Amino acid sequence: MASINESVPALVYYDAYVADCDEGVEFKGENNVLVLMRRGTTLNALKTKIQRKMGLNRGQTITAIIY
């Protein structure tokens, strides 16, 4: 189990969709960024980190996070 100070990697796909496959579901899309987060990260902090990684400006927002 990760300690509170360890970062957990997450591969975030954007402009993508979820599709059924033989193993269950998978994300379909070519655009992704690697985000490192720590245990206890708030949703707002996560969205801000993803926005920065994607190079979005303040006028652009994340409308949904599917996990």
C-alpha positions in Angstrom: 0.0 0.0 0.0 1.3 3.5 -0.9 2.2 5.8 1.9 0.7 9.2 2.1 3.9 10.8 0.7 4.2 8.5 -2.4 2.9 9.6 -5.7 0.5 7.4 -7.6 0.7 7.6 -11.5 -2.5 7.9 -13.5 -2.7 7.9 -17.3 -5.4 10.4 -18.2 -7.1 10.1 -21.6 -8.9 13.1 -23.1 -11.0 13.6 -26.2 -11.6 9.9 -25.7 -14.4 7.5 -24.9 -15.1 4.2 -23.0 -15.8 1.1 -25.1 -16.7 -2.5 -24.2 -14.1 -5.1 -25.0 -13.4 -8.8 -24.2 -11.7 -7.8 -20.9 -14.6 -5.5 -19.8 -14.1 -1.8 -20.8 -11.2 0.2 -22.2 -10.5 3.8 -23.0 -10.3 4.6 -26.7 -8.4 7.6 -27.8 -4.9 8.8 -28.7 -4.5 11.8 -26.4 -3.2 11.1 -22.9 -1.1 12.7 -20.2 0.6 11.2 -17.2 -0.4 12.7 -13.9 1.2 12.0 -10.5 -1.1 12.4 -7.5 -0.9 11.8 -3.8 -3.3 10.1 -1.6 -6.0 12.6 -0.4 -5.8 14.8 -3.5 -9.1 16.7 -3.8 -11.1 16.6 -7.0 -10.4 20.3 -7.6 -6.7 19.8 -7.2 -6.8 16.8 -9.5 -8.7 18.8 -12.2 -6.2 21.7 -11.9 -3.3 19.3 -12.3 -4.9 17.7 -15.4 -5.6 21.1 -16.9 -2.0 22.2 -16.5 -0.7 18.9 -18.0 -3.1 19.3 -21.0 -2.0 22.9 -21.5 -5.5 24.3 -21.1 -6.1 28.0 -20.3 -8.4 29.3 -17.5 -11.3 29.6 -19.9 -11.2 25.9 -20.7 -12.6 23.4 -18.2 -12.7 19.7 -17.6 -16.4 18.7 -17.8 -16.1 15.0 -16.7 -13.8 12.6 -15.1 -14.6 8.9 -15.6 -12.7 6.3 -13.7 
